[in-house]
Amino acid sequence: MGEDIISIDQNIIEQVAELQALCLAEGVTIATAESCTGGLLAYVLTEPPGSSAVYRGGVSAYSNEVKSEVLGVPEEVIKNFGAVSQQVASSMAIQCRSICSADIGVSLTGVAGPGGGTDLKPIGTVWAGISYRDQEYAVNLKLTGSRTEIRKNAVHQALRLLYDTIKSDATNGD
């Protein structure tokens, strides 16, 4: 199966270990809402032993119906901005955080390819949303590579956003 199987590389393992240690030190729990990564972020977050102290749960919301019916993303937001948008990513992060009673919510929605890209949202367009304390924002990740590479890179970026957001808050809170 070759590239079709997504393996967890050492970089992701190290990122998750650093994130888990930071979350434990700060008493922060995580929830996820994923579309284009199909649960890959949840998978890597639950890989290390002791992850249940940090990871609360998540939703793999691949379809727009699941985004609206399970996560509570307003249908009009999806219609007006599209599933791959800043607004949907932000809403997904807010909703998963609420549903899972977590301290921080992170979401990923995008176009991993090989099809589905448009001029406005080409393959590799991925939005990552964060909801933490009084912060709610989404970042447009412009990723390249194969479907597998885009999905793995989206997970790398989400882990980095989680770490940086929590670390920045902890540093500013001291």
N, C-alpha and C positions, 0 to 999 in steps of 0.2 A: 504494500500500500504506500510505502515511501512517504512523500510529503503530505499525503492525506491524513496521516496520523500526527496529531499535535503532541509533541513531547515537551515536558517541562525542562527547560534548560537551566543551567547553573545560575544564570543571571536572575531568572524569575524566582528560583528557590531562595537566593540571597535577598532579593527584594521583599519577598513574603516574610522571611525571618526578621528582617529589620522592621517591617511594618508591624508584625505581631508583637515584637518587643516594645515598640513605641506605644502601641495600643494598650498593652498590659500596664506599662508604666503610667500612662495617662488615664487609664480606666475608660477607654473608648471602645465602643462596639460598632461593627460595620454591617450594613445591609447592601445588597446589590440588585440592580434591575438591568437585564441585558437583552439586547436584541441581536445584533450582528455577531456577537461572540457566543451566543447560544449556551451560556452557562460556564464558559471557560474561566472567567474571572472567579466565579464561585468555586469551581474546581480547584484552582490554584490556592485560593484563600483557605480551603479546608484540607489541603494536603498535609501541612505539618501537624504533628501531635500537639494537642492543647489548643487547637484552633477554635474549639467550641467556647472558649473564654472570650473570644474576640468576634467571631462571625455569628450573626444572629439568623441570617437566612436571606433568601432572594427569590426573584422571579425571572424566569427566562421568558420574555415577552416578545416572541418573534413576530407574531401577527399584530395588526392594528387593533383587532378585537380584544386581544389579551391586554394590550397596552391600556385600552379604555375600560374594559369590563373588570379586569383583575387589579390593575394598578391604579385605575381611576384617572388616567390622563384624559382630560376632556376631549370628546370627539371633534369639537370645533377647532381645537388646537392642532390636532392631527390634520384635519381638512385644510385649515388655513396655512399651515407652515410645512406640512409633510412630516412623515415619521422620522426622517433624518433631518433634525433641526435643533437649534439651540433651545427652543421653547419645549419641545418634547423631551429632550435630554434632561432639562432642568426639572420638569414635572415628574419624570420617571424617578429621579434621585429623591425628590421631596416625598413622593408617594411610597417608595420602598422603605425609606427611613421611618415613615409613620407606621406603615403596615407591620414592620418587623420590630418596632420600638427600639430602634438603634440610635446611636449618637451621630453617626454619619452615614449618609446614603450616597452611593455612586452608581452612575448609569452609563451604559454604552449603547449607542444606536448609530448605524451607519450602513455603508455600501461596501461589502467585502469583495464582491465580484464572484465570478468573472463577468456576470451580466448585471443589469440593473442600474448602471451608471447613466447619468445624463450630463448635458453641458453644465447645468447649474450644480449638480451633485455627482461629480465623477466618481468612479471606483476609487476607494481609499478615503472618501469623505466619512469621517467618524466624529460624532459629537460625544464628549464625555461630560456628564453632569455631576455636580457635587452639591449636597445639602448638609451643612454642618453648622450647628449653633445658629447664628444670625447670618450666615453666608449661604448664598445660593447662586451658583454660576455654572456655566457650561463652556467648554473649550473645544474649538474646532481643530481636530487632529487631521492633518493632511498626510495620509500614509501611502506608501508605495509597496509594490511587490505582489506576490501571489495572494490568493484568498487566505491561505494559511498564514503567510507572513503578516498580512494586514490584521488578522484576528490576534495573532501573538503580540504584535506591536501595540494594538489597542489595549491589551491587558497590561503590557509593560507601562504604558502611559497612564492607565488608570491607577496602577499601584503607586506610581510616582506622584500623581495628583493627591491620592489619599495620604501618603507619607508627608508630602510638603504642606498640605493643608493642616494636618494635625500638628506637625512640628512647628509650623509658624504660629499657630494658636498657643501652643505650649510655651514657646519662646516669648511671645508677647504677653502671656499671662504671668510670667515670673516677675 
